[in-house]
């Protein structure tokens, strides 16, 4: 009886061995996890003057955001634009590893405007859109 129990225990232990994906085609490799916080990219803070265009004044920062999109990395870019009266509107762009592009717009210092926070989404993008119109009603 002891011999039967010993053989059964050995059989159970050897059947619990690991197999690699190559040995068992039914096992799929694990998906690459999203980037960690250490992989986040800061594309900087841009402060535009009256009449400055984002694509000109922030070419390097936009290229950084575009590179992060191509590499499936999370990235952030903050753009401050003045109102006609010179009050700052701060837009914080966030790009996720899957290409979702969103922005939080802080108009709280706009004395003659809505003085509120709003959120826009460009959805999932495969190339960097025009940030001045993305997600906003035309």
C-alpha positions in Angstrom: 0.0 0.0 0.0 2.9 2.4 0.8 4.4 1.7 -2.5 1.1 2.6 -4.3 0.8 5.8 -2.4 4.5 6.7 -3.1 4.1 6.1 -6.8 0.9 8.1 -6.9 2.6 11.0 -5.1 5.5 10.9 -7.5 3.1 10.9 -10.4 1.3 13.9 -9.1 4.5 15.8 -8.5 5.9 15.1 -11.9 2.7 16.1 -13.7 2.9 19.6 -12.0 6.1 20.5 -13.9 6.1 23.6 -16.0 6.1 23.7 -19.8 7.2 26.6 -22.0 5.1 28.0 -24.7 7.1 26.2 -27.3 6.4 22.8 -25.7 2.6 23.4 -25.5 1.1 25.3 -28.4 -2.1 25.9 -26.5 -0.4 28.3 -24.1 -0.2 31.9 -25.4 2.6 34.2 -24.3 1.6 36.9 -21.9 0.7 40.3 -23.4 3.2 43.1 -22.8 2.0 45.0 -19.8 1.4 48.7 -20.1 4.3 51.0 -19.5 5.1 51.7 -15.9 5.3 55.2 -14.4 9.0 55.1 -15.0 8.3 54.8 -18.8 6.1 57.9 -18.8 7.4 60.7 -21.0 7.1 64.4 -20.1 7.0 66.4 -23.3 7.3 69.6 -21.3 5.3 72.8 -20.6 4.7 75.3 -23.4 3.6 78.9 -22.7 2.4 80.6 -25.9 2.3 84.4 -26.4 -0.5 86.2 -28.1 -0.6 85.2 -31.7 1.9 82.3 -31.4 0.9 79.1 -33.2 1.3 75.8 -31.3 2.8 73.9 -34.3 5.5 76.5 -34.6 6.3 77.5 -31.0 6.1 73.9 -29.7 7.5 71.9 -32.6 9.9 69.9 -30.4 7.3 69.2 -27.7 4.8 68.0 -30.4 7.5 65.8 -31.9 8.0 64.3 -28.4 4.3 63.5 -28.1 4.3 62.0 -31.6 7.3 59.8 -30.7 5.6 58.6 -27.6 2.5 57.7 -29.7 4.7 55.7 -32.1 6.4 53.9 -29.2 3.1 53.2 -27.4 4.2 55.1 -24.4 2.3 57.3 -22.0 3.1 61.0 -22.3 2.0 64.4 -21.1 2.2 67.9 -22.5 1.0 71.1 -20.9 0.2 74.1 -23.1 -0.7 77.5 -21.7 -2.4 79.9 -24.2 -3.6 83.5 -23.5 -7.1 84.7 -24.0 -7.6 87.9 -25.9 -7.3 89.7 -22.6 -4.2 87.8 -21.7 -5.6 85.4 -19.1 -4.0 81.9 -19.1 -5.9 78.8 -20.3 -3.9 75.7 -19.3 -4.5 72.6 -21.3 -2.9 69.4 -20.0 -2.7 66.7 -22.7 -2.4 63.1 -21.7 -1.5 60.2 -24.1 -2.0 56.7 -22.9 0.0 53.6 -24.0 -2.9 52.5 -26.2 -3.1 55.8 -28.1 -6.0 57.5 -26.3 -5.5 61.2 -26.3 -7.3 63.4 -23.8 -7.0 66.9 -22.4 -8.1 68.7 -19.3 -8.7 72.4 -19.9 -8.4 74.8 -17.0 -10.1 78.1 -17.7 -10.4 79.0 -14.0 -8.2 82.1 -14.5 -10.2 83.4 -17.5 -11.8 86.4 -15.8 -14.1 87.1 -18.8 -14.9 83.5 -19.7 -16.4 80.4 -18.2 -13.8 80.1 -15.4 -14.3 76.3 -15.4 -12.5 73.0 -16.0 -13.5 70.9 -19.0 -12.3 67.6 -20.5 -12.0 66.7 -24.2 -11.1 63.4 -25.8 -9.7 62.8 -29.2 -10.4 59.1 -28.8 -7.8 56.5 -29.8 -5.4 58.0 -32.4 -2.9 56.4 -34.7 -1.3 59.7 -35.7 -1.1 63.0 -33.8 -4.0 65.2 -34.6 -4.2 69.0 -34.6 -4.3 69.7 -30.9 -6.0 73.1 -31.4 -9.2 71.4 -32.8 -9.0 67.9 -31.5 -12.1 66.9 -29.5 -13.7 70.3 -29.7 -16.9 71.2 -31.4 -16.4 73.0 -34.6 
